[in-house]
């Protein structure tokens, strides 16, 4: 009995591969044995949660005071996301000083580079493509250099929309880095005053 023509065998092989791929994909998405139930945190976590609340409040107020006193635009959205890591999951690698500082710096530079290239050579290109490239390249660079800091993705996004030349690059990056340094300093001072907390875990 004939096994079929080469094209038929290739089609069957491709169909079998696709079927197995979709089956494995469905199992990944649908199966989640370790999902915790959605409920209020345990009583033992109430005090640590209040500590995170107080730390976030202190960090943002510190940045805001400097911004207000010196009329310095350092109170930007990505810092709000960084606060979550610095005061809630302070022992995560994503929250350590090198990740926080270098992540924002690198993302800002990458966003700026993409923005300047866009203005110089691709002025008629779509802006959403520019924003997507900035964020994607920032993620790649942070992973390669092991300084991933998720809020820095927002810094890359902002840089790609706000920067048009070297002067605006400086005007954007300095406030970002000053704001980040203030947050890290507050995180060091605050977290180490809380029993059982230690920050940074490493530099």
C-alpha atoms as an extended CHARMM CRD file, in Angstrom:
* protein
*
       203  EXT
         1         1  UNK       CA              0.0000000000        0.0000000000        0.0000000000  PROA      1               0.0000000000
         2         2  UNK       CA              1.4050000000        3.3600000000       -0.9910000000  PROA      2               0.0000000000
         3         3  UNK       CA              2.4880000000        5.7360000000        1.8020000000  PROA      3               0.0000000000
         4         4  UNK       CA              1.4430000000        8.6800000000       -0.3520000000  PROA      4               0.0000000000
         5         5  UNK       CA              3.3780000000       11.2350000000       -2.3400000000  PROA      5               0.0000000000
         6         6  UNK       CA              6.1670000000       13.3170000000       -0.7200000000  PROA      6               0.0000000000
         7         7  UNK       CA              3.9000000000       16.3520000000       -0.6350000000  PROA      7               0.0000000000
         8         8  UNK       CA              1.1540000000       14.3900000000        1.1570000000  PROA      8               0.0000000000
         9         9  UNK       CA              3.6570000000       13.0400000000        3.7140000000  PROA      9               0.0000000000
        10        10  UNK       CA              4.9830000000       16.5620000000        4.3010000000  PROA      10              0.0000000000
        11        11  UNK       CA              1.4380000000       17.8710000000        4.7680000000  PROA      11              0.0000000000
        12        12  UNK       CA              0.6430000000       15.1230000000        7.2960000000  PROA      12              0.0000000000
        13        13  UNK       CA              3.8740000000       15.8600000000        9.1630000000  PROA      13              0.0000000000
        14        14  UNK       CA              3.0730000000       19.5830000000        9.3140000000  PROA      14              0.0000000000
        15        15  UNK       CA             -0.4760000000       18.8640000000       10.4840000000  PROA      15              0.0000000000
        16        16  UNK       CA              0.8230000000       16.5530000000       13.2050000000  PROA      16              0.0000000000
        17        17  UNK       CA              3.3610000000       19.1550000000       14.3580000000  PROA      17              0.0000000000
        18        18  UNK       CA              0.6950000000       21.8750000000       14.4580000000  PROA      18              0.0000000000
        19        19  UNK       CA             -1.6720000000       19.6240000000       16.4180000000  PROA      19              0.0000000000
        20        20  UNK       CA              0.9940000000       18.8120000000       19.0170000000  PROA      20              0.0000000000
        21        21  UNK       CA              2.0420000000       22.4540000000       19.2700000000  PROA      21              0.0000000000
        22        22  UNK       CA             -1.5390000000       23.6270000000       19.8580000000  PROA      22              0.0000000000
        23        23  UNK       CA             -2.1060000000       20.8650000000       22.4110000000  PROA      23              0.0000000000
        24        24  UNK       CA              1.0170000000       21.8390000000       24.3740000000  PROA      24              0.0000000000
        25        25  UNK       CA              0.0760000000       25.5250000000       24.1320000000  PROA      25              0.0000000000
        26        26  UNK       CA             -3.4240000000       24.8790000000       25.4480000000  PROA      26              0.0000000000
        27        27  UNK       CA             -2.0110000000       22.9170000000       28.3880000000  PROA      27              0.0000000000
        28        28  UNK       CA              0.3230000000       25.7860000000       29.2760000000  PROA      28              0.0000000000
        29        29  UNK       CA             -2.4720000000       28.3520000000       29.2340000000  PROA      29              0.0000000000
        30        30  UNK       CA             -5.2070000000       26.2680000000       30.8100000000  PROA      30              0.0000000000
        31        31  UNK       CA             -3.3070000000       24.3740000000       33.4980000000  PROA      31              0.0000000000
        32        32  UNK       CA             -2.3690000000       26.3090000000       36.6130000000  PROA      32              0.0000000000
        33        33  UNK       CA             -2.1960000000       24.0080000000       39.6260000000  PROA      33              0.0000000000
        34        34  UNK       CA             -0.3070000000       26.4710000000       41.8260000000  PROA      34              0.0000000000
        35        35  UNK       CA             -2.5860000000       29.4830000000       41.4640000000  PROA      35              0.0000000000
        36        36  UNK       CA             -3.2890000000       30.9550000000       44.9290000000  PROA      36              0.0000000000
        37        37  UNK       CA             -6.8920000000       31.7980000000       45.7150000000  PROA      37              0.0000000000
        38        38  UNK       CA             -7.9210000000       35.4450000000       45.5490000000  PROA      38              0.0000000000
        39        39  UNK       CA             -8.4580000000       36.5460000000       49.1390000000  PROA      39              0.0000000000
        40        40  UNK       CA             -7.3510000000       39.0530000000       51.7380000000  PROA      40              0.0000000000
        41        41  UNK       CA             -3.7580000000       38.7820000000       52.9150000000  PROA      41              0.0000000000
        42        42  UNK       CA             -3.0180000000       36.8240000000       56.0850000000  PROA      42              0.0000000000
        43        43  UNK       CA             -3.0960000000       38.7270000000       59.3790000000  PROA      43              0.0000000000
        44        44  UNK       CA              0.6610000000       38.3420000000       59.6840000000  PROA      44              0.0000000000
        45        45  UNK       CA              1.1170000000       40.3360000000       56.4800000000  PROA      45              0.0000000000
        46        46  UNK       CA             -0.9140000000       43.3610000000       57.5290000000  PROA      46              0.0000000000
        47        47  UNK       CA              2.0070000000       45.1080000000       59.2670000000  PROA      47              0.0000000000
        48        48  UNK       CA              4.4730000000       44.4860000000       56.3790000000  PROA      48              0.0000000000
        49        49  UNK       CA              1.8010000000       45.8050000000       54.0170000000  PROA      49              0.0000000000
        50        50  UNK       CA              1.4610000000       48.9710000000       56.0960000000  PROA      50              0.0000000000
        51        51  UNK       CA              5.2660000000       49.2820000000       56.0330000000  PROA      51              0.0000000000
        52        52  UNK       CA              5.1740000000       49.1210000000       52.2350000000  PROA      52              0.0000000000
        53        53  UNK       CA              2.4370000000       51.7500000000       52.2260000000  PROA      53              0.0000000000
        54        54  UNK       CA              4.4860000000       54.0460000000       54.4680000000  PROA      54              0.0000000000
        55        55  UNK       CA              7.6300000000       53.4940000000       52.3990000000  PROA      55              0.0000000000
        56        56  UNK       CA              5.8860000000       54.2820000000       49.1260000000  PROA      56              0.0000000000
        57        57  UNK       CA              4.3410000000       57.3870000000       50.6650000000  PROA      57              0.0000000000
        58        58  UNK       CA              7.7160000000       58.5310000000       51.9900000000  PROA      58              0.0000000000
        59        59  UNK       CA              9.5020000000       57.8830000000       48.6940000000  PROA      59              0.0000000000
        60        60  UNK       CA              7.0550000000       59.7390000000       46.4830000000  PROA      60              0.0000000000
        61        61  UNK       CA              6.7540000000       62.6380000000       48.9450000000  PROA      61              0.0000000000
        62        62  UNK       CA             10.5640000000       62.9380000000       49.0610000000  PROA      62              0.0000000000
        63        63  UNK       CA             10.7310000000       63.1710000000       45.2690000000  PROA      63              0.0000000000
        64        64  UNK       CA              7.7900000000       65.5780000000       45.2450000000  PROA      64              0.0000000000
        65        65  UNK       CA              9.3830000000       67.8680000000       47.8320000000  PROA      65              0.0000000000
        66        66  UNK       CA             12.5720000000       68.1470000000       45.7840000000  PROA      66              0.0000000000
        67        67  UNK       CA             10.5480000000       68.6830000000       42.6120000000  PROA      67              0.0000000000
        68        68  UNK       CA              8.4460000000       71.3930000000       44.2580000000  PROA      68              0.0000000000
        69        69  UNK       CA             11.2630000000       73.1780000000       46.0910000000  PROA      69              0.0000000000
        70        70  UNK       CA             13.6190000000       73.3470000000       43.1150000000  PROA      70              0.0000000000
        71        71  UNK       CA             10.9340000000       73.5080000000       40.3870000000  PROA      71              0.0000000000
        72        72  UNK       CA             12.5730000000       70.3880000000       38.9680000000  PROA      72              0.0000000000
        73        73  UNK       CA             10.3790000000       68.0220000000       36.8880000000  PROA      73              0.0000000000
        74        74  UNK       CA             11.4410000000       64.7540000000       38.5120000000  PROA      74              0.0000000000
        75        75  UNK       CA              8.0300000000       63.4430000000       39.5730000000  PROA      75              0.0000000000
        76        76  UNK       CA              7.3690000000       61.1590000000       36.6050000000  PROA      76              0.0000000000
        77        77  UNK       CA              5.1330000000       58.1170000000       36.1710000000  PROA      77              0.0000000000
        78        78  UNK       CA              7.8620000000       55.4050000000       35.9680000000  PROA      78              0.0000000000
        79        79  UNK       CA              8.9460000000       56.2620000000       39.5180000000  PROA      79              0.0000000000
        80        80  UNK       CA              5.5110000000       55.2570000000       40.7630000000  PROA      80              0.0000000000
        81        81  UNK       CA              6.1160000000       51.7770000000       39.3890000000  PROA      81              0.0000000000
        82        82  UNK       CA              9.6280000000       51.6450000000       40.8620000000  PROA      82              0.0000000000
        83        83  UNK       CA              8.1880000000       52.4160000000       44.2960000000  PROA      83              0.0000000000
        84        84  UNK       CA              6.1810000000       49.1760000000       44.1760000000  PROA      84              0.0000000000
        85        85  UNK       CA              9.3860000000       47.1780000000       43.8200000000  PROA      85              0.0000000000
        86        86  UNK       CA             11.5270000000       49.2100000000       46.2160000000  PROA      86              0.0000000000
        87        87  UNK       CA              9.1090000000       49.0240000000       49.1350000000  PROA      87              0.0000000000
        88        88  UNK       CA              6.9740000000       45.9570000000       48.4710000000  PROA      88              0.0000000000
        89        89  UNK       CA              9.3400000000       43.4010000000       46.9330000000  PROA      89              0.0000000000
        90        90  UNK       CA             12.5660000000       45.0600000000       48.0870000000  PROA      90              0.0000000000
        91        91  UNK       CA             14.4500000000       41.7420000000       48.1950000000  PROA      91              0.0000000000
        92        92  UNK       CA             13.7490000000       40.9570000000       44.5420000000  PROA      92              0.0000000000
        93        93  UNK       CA             16.6620000000       41.2300000000       42.0920000000  PROA      93              0.0000000000
        94        94  UNK       CA             14.4340000000       43.5790000000       40.0750000000  PROA      94              0.0000000000
        95        95  UNK       CA             14.4410000000       46.0790000000       42.9680000000  PROA      95              0.0000000000
        96        96  UNK       CA             18.1730000000       46.2400000000       43.7160000000  PROA      96              0.0000000000
        97        97  UNK       CA             20.0300000000       49.5550000000       43.1950000000  PROA      97              0.0000000000
        98        98  UNK       CA             21.9620000000       48.4630000000       40.0970000000  PROA      98              0.0000000000
        99        99  UNK       CA             18.7680000000       47.3040000000       38.4060000000  PROA      99              0.0000000000
       100       100  UNK       CA             16.8120000000       50.3760000000       39.4310000000  PROA      100             0.0000000000
       101       101  UNK       CA             19.4230000000       52.9790000000       38.4920000000  PROA      101             0.0000000000
       102       102  UNK       CA             20.9940000000       51.3200000000       35.4620000000  PROA      102             0.0000000000
       103       103  UNK       CA             17.6290000000       50.0900000000       34.2010000000  PROA      103             0.0000000000
       104       104  UNK       CA             16.1600000000       53.5910000000       34.0640000000  PROA      104             0.0000000000
       105       105  UNK       CA             19.3850000000       55.1050000000       32.6930000000  PROA      105             0.0000000000
       106       106  UNK       CA             19.7730000000       52.5180000000       29.9620000000  PROA      106             0.0000000000
       107       107  UNK       CA             16.1110000000       52.6530000000       28.9810000000  PROA      107             0.0000000000
       108       108  UNK       CA             16.2280000000       56.4540000000       28.8250000000  PROA      108             0.0000000000
       109       109  UNK       CA             19.2940000000       56.3920000000       26.5940000000  PROA      109             0.0000000000
       110       110  UNK       CA             17.8340000000       53.7560000000       24.2940000000  PROA      110             0.0000000000
       111       111  UNK       CA             14.5150000000       55.5970000000       24.0400000000  PROA      111             0.0000000000
       112       112  UNK       CA             16.4060000000       58.8040000000       23.3020000000  PROA      112             0.0000000000
       113       113  UNK       CA             18.5960000000       57.1730000000       20.6500000000  PROA      113             0.0000000000
       114       114  UNK       CA             15.5830000000       55.7030000000       18.8750000000  PROA      114             0.0000000000
       115       115  UNK       CA             13.7380000000       59.0310000000       19.0880000000  PROA      115             0.0000000000
       116       116  UNK       CA             16.6580000000       61.0170000000       17.6510000000  PROA      116             0.0000000000
       117       117  UNK       CA             17.1150000000       58.4750000000       14.8340000000  PROA      117             0.0000000000
       118       118  UNK       CA             13.4110000000       58.7490000000       14.1200000000  PROA      118             0.0000000000
       119       119  UNK       CA             13.4870000000       62.5460000000       13.9440000000  PROA      119             0.0000000000
       120       120  UNK       CA             16.6670000000       62.5690000000       11.8440000000  PROA      120             0.0000000000
       121       121  UNK       CA             16.0300000000       59.7700000000        9.3640000000  PROA      121             0.0000000000
       122       122  UNK       CA             12.4710000000       58.4730000000        9.6690000000  PROA      122             0.0000000000
       123       123  UNK       CA             10.3930000000       61.5590000000       10.4130000000  PROA      123             0.0000000000
       124       124  UNK       CA              7.4420000000       60.1960000000        8.4520000000  PROA      124             0.0000000000
       125       125  UNK       CA              7.4250000000       56.8790000000       10.3160000000  PROA      125             0.0000000000
       126       126  UNK       CA              4.6560000000       55.8580000000       12.6800000000  PROA      126             0.0000000000
       127       127  UNK       CA              5.2280000000       56.9430000000       16.2870000000  PROA      127             0.0000000000
       128       128  UNK       CA              3.8210000000       53.7700000000       17.7990000000  PROA      128             0.0000000000
       129       129  UNK       CA              6.5270000000       51.7920000000       15.9910000000  PROA      129             0.0000000000
       130       130  UNK       CA              9.1300000000       54.1030000000       17.5320000000  PROA      130             0.0000000000
       131       131  UNK       CA              7.6690000000       53.5340000000       21.0130000000  PROA      131             0.0000000000
       132       132  UNK       CA              7.5180000000       49.7720000000       20.5110000000  PROA      132             0.0000000000
       133       133  UNK       CA             11.1500000000       49.6130000000       19.3590000000  PROA      133             0.0000000000
       134       134  UNK       CA             12.3030000000       51.7070000000       22.3280000000  PROA      134             0.0000000000
       135       135  UNK       CA             10.6270000000       49.4770000000       24.8900000000  PROA      135             0.0000000000
       136       136  UNK       CA             11.5710000000       46.2140000000       23.1760000000  PROA      136             0.0000000000
       137       137  UNK       CA             15.2560000000       47.1080000000       22.7580000000  PROA      137             0.0000000000
       138       138  UNK       CA             15.3720000000       48.3230000000       26.3750000000  PROA      138             0.0000000000
       139       139  UNK       CA             14.0050000000       44.9910000000       27.5910000000  PROA      139             0.0000000000
       140       140  UNK       CA             16.5730000000       43.1260000000       25.4840000000  PROA      140             0.0000000000
       141       141  UNK       CA             19.4710000000       45.2620000000       26.7550000000  PROA      141             0.0000000000
       142       142  UNK       CA             18.4190000000       44.9740000000       30.4110000000  PROA      142             0.0000000000
       143       143  UNK       CA             18.1050000000       41.2030000000       30.1430000000  PROA      143             0.0000000000
       144       144  UNK       CA             21.4680000000       40.8210000000       28.4180000000  PROA      144             0.0000000000
       145       145  UNK       CA             23.2030000000       42.9380000000       31.0870000000  PROA      145             0.0000000000
       146       146  UNK       CA             21.1220000000       41.4180000000       33.9140000000  PROA      146             0.0000000000
       147       147  UNK       CA             19.7950000000       44.7450000000       35.1770000000  PROA      147             0.0000000000
       148       148  UNK       CA             16.1020000000       44.2100000000       34.4140000000  PROA      148             0.0000000000
       149       149  UNK       CA             13.8510000000       46.7420000000       36.1270000000  PROA      149             0.0000000000
       150       150  UNK       CA             10.2910000000       46.5980000000       34.6950000000  PROA      150             0.0000000000
       151       151  UNK       CA              9.3740000000       50.2650000000       35.3800000000  PROA      151             0.0000000000
       152       152  UNK       CA             12.2620000000       51.2850000000       33.1190000000  PROA      152             0.0000000000
       153       153  UNK       CA             10.1380000000       50.1820000000       30.1740000000  PROA      153             0.0000000000
       154       154  UNK       CA              7.9670000000       53.2130000000       30.8600000000  PROA      154             0.0000000000
       155       155  UNK       CA             11.0770000000       55.4040000000       30.9030000000  PROA      155             0.0000000000
       156       156  UNK       CA             12.0080000000       54.1620000000       27.4270000000  PROA      156             0.0000000000
       157       157  UNK       CA              8.4540000000       54.8290000000       26.2590000000  PROA      157             0.0000000000
       158       158  UNK       CA              8.4800000000       58.3900000000       27.6330000000  PROA      158             0.0000000000
       159       159  UNK       CA             11.9430000000       59.0980000000       26.2350000000  PROA      159             0.0000000000
       160       160  UNK       CA             10.8760000000       58.0150000000       22.7620000000  PROA      160             0.0000000000
       161       161  UNK       CA              7.9960000000       60.5050000000       22.8300000000  PROA      161             0.0000000000
       162       162  UNK       CA              9.6730000000       63.4370000000       24.6210000000  PROA      162             0.0000000000
       163       163  UNK       CA             13.1520000000       63.6540000000       23.1010000000  PROA      163             0.0000000000
       164       164  UNK       CA             13.9820000000       65.3250000000       19.7890000000  PROA      164             0.0000000000
       165       165  UNK       CA             17.6390000000       66.3430000000       20.1810000000  PROA      165             0.0000000000
       166       166  UNK       CA             20.6200000000       66.2040000000       22.5450000000  PROA      166             0.0000000000
       167       167  UNK       CA             19.4030000000       69.1760000000       24.5840000000  PROA      167             0.0000000000
       168       168  UNK       CA             16.0400000000       67.5450000000       25.2810000000  PROA      168             0.0000000000
       169       169  UNK       CA             17.8930000000       64.2960000000       26.0440000000  PROA      169             0.0000000000
       170       170  UNK       CA             19.8120000000       66.0080000000       28.8600000000  PROA      170             0.0000000000
       171       171  UNK       CA             16.6410000000       67.7240000000       30.0410000000  PROA      171             0.0000000000
       172       172  UNK       CA             14.9100000000       64.3530000000       30.2560000000  PROA      172             0.0000000000
       173       173  UNK       CA             17.6380000000       62.0970000000       31.6600000000  PROA      173             0.0000000000
       174       174  UNK       CA             18.8560000000       64.3170000000       34.5020000000  PROA      174             0.0000000000
       175       175  UNK       CA             15.4240000000       64.5460000000       36.1840000000  PROA      175             0.0000000000
       176       176  UNK       CA             14.8960000000       60.7930000000       35.7380000000  PROA      176             0.0000000000
       177       177  UNK       CA             18.2210000000       59.8850000000       37.3430000000  PROA      177             0.0000000000
       178       178  UNK       CA             17.8270000000       62.4120000000       40.1570000000  PROA      178             0.0000000000
       179       179  UNK       CA             14.3690000000       61.0390000000       40.9270000000  PROA      179             0.0000000000
       180       180  UNK       CA             15.6130000000       57.4500000000       40.8640000000  PROA      180             0.0000000000
       181       181  UNK       CA             18.5620000000       58.2600000000       43.1420000000  PROA      181             0.0000000000
       182       182  UNK       CA             16.2340000000       59.9170000000       45.6580000000  PROA      182             0.0000000000
       183       183  UNK       CA             13.9620000000       56.8680000000       45.6590000000  PROA      183             0.0000000000
       184       184  UNK       CA             16.8550000000       54.4460000000       46.1320000000  PROA      184             0.0000000000
       185       185  UNK       CA             18.2490000000       56.5760000000       48.9860000000  PROA      185             0.0000000000
       186       186  UNK       CA             14.8410000000       56.6360000000       50.6990000000  PROA      186             0.0000000000
       187       187  UNK       CA             14.4690000000       52.8740000000       50.1610000000  PROA      187             0.0000000000
       188       188  UNK       CA             17.8290000000       52.2490000000       51.8400000000  PROA      188             0.0000000000
       189       189  UNK       CA             17.0100000000       54.5210000000       54.7770000000  PROA      189             0.0000000000
       190       190  UNK       CA             13.4260000000       53.3150000000       55.2420000000  PROA      190             0.0000000000
       191       191  UNK       CA             13.6220000000       49.5680000000       54.6140000000  PROA      191             0.0000000000
       192       192  UNK       CA             16.5150000000       49.0570000000       57.0170000000  PROA      192             0.0000000000
       193       193  UNK       CA             14.5220000000       50.6550000000       59.8320000000  PROA      193             0.0000000000
       194       194  UNK       CA             11.9030000000       47.8960000000       59.5140000000  PROA      194             0.0000000000
       195       195  UNK       CA             12.6450000000       44.6520000000       61.4210000000  PROA      195             0.0000000000
       196       196  UNK       CA             13.3820000000       41.6960000000       59.1300000000  PROA      196             0.0000000000
       197       197  UNK       CA             13.9220000000       43.9780000000       56.1420000000  PROA      197             0.0000000000
       198       198  UNK       CA             17.3050000000       44.4600000000       54.5170000000  PROA      198             0.0000000000
       199       199  UNK       CA             17.9440000000       46.6450000000       51.5100000000  PROA      199             0.0000000000
       200       200  UNK       CA             19.8620000000       46.3980000000       49.3340000000  PROA      200             0.0000000000
       201       201  UNK       CA             20.4110000000       42.6520000000       49.2060000000  PROA      201             0.0000000000
       202       202  UNK       CA             23.3700000000       43.5030000000       46.9430000000  PROA      202             0.0000000000
       203       203  UNK       CA             24.6640000000       46.5530000000       45.1380000000  PROA      203             0.0000000000
